[in-house]
Amino acid sequence: MKKRVYLTYPKDQVKEPLLYQVCKKFDVVTNIRQASVSDKIGLVALELDGESEEIEKAIQYFIDKGVKVEPIELDIIE
């Protein structure tokens, strides 16, 4: 299963390696489709590939770290 989301990092999380941590903690493959990062905010269009349960855990991890997660387009890509 693939899912595309927009991630909006708050200022205090911009320098944290959250994508790396998600790949290590959960069985998902991340694919950055687009990104814009500054010292104040990070915007990432991310594709997550893996089992539905692992994708949901990864998304919840981002949310728990203060990252805003929003679906892209139709959300699911098969």
Secondary structure, DSSP 8 states (H G I E B T S, - for coil): -EEEEEEEE-GGGTTS-HHHHHHHHSSEEEEEEEEEE-SS-EEEEEEEEE-HHHHHHHHHHHHHTT-EEEEEEEEEE-
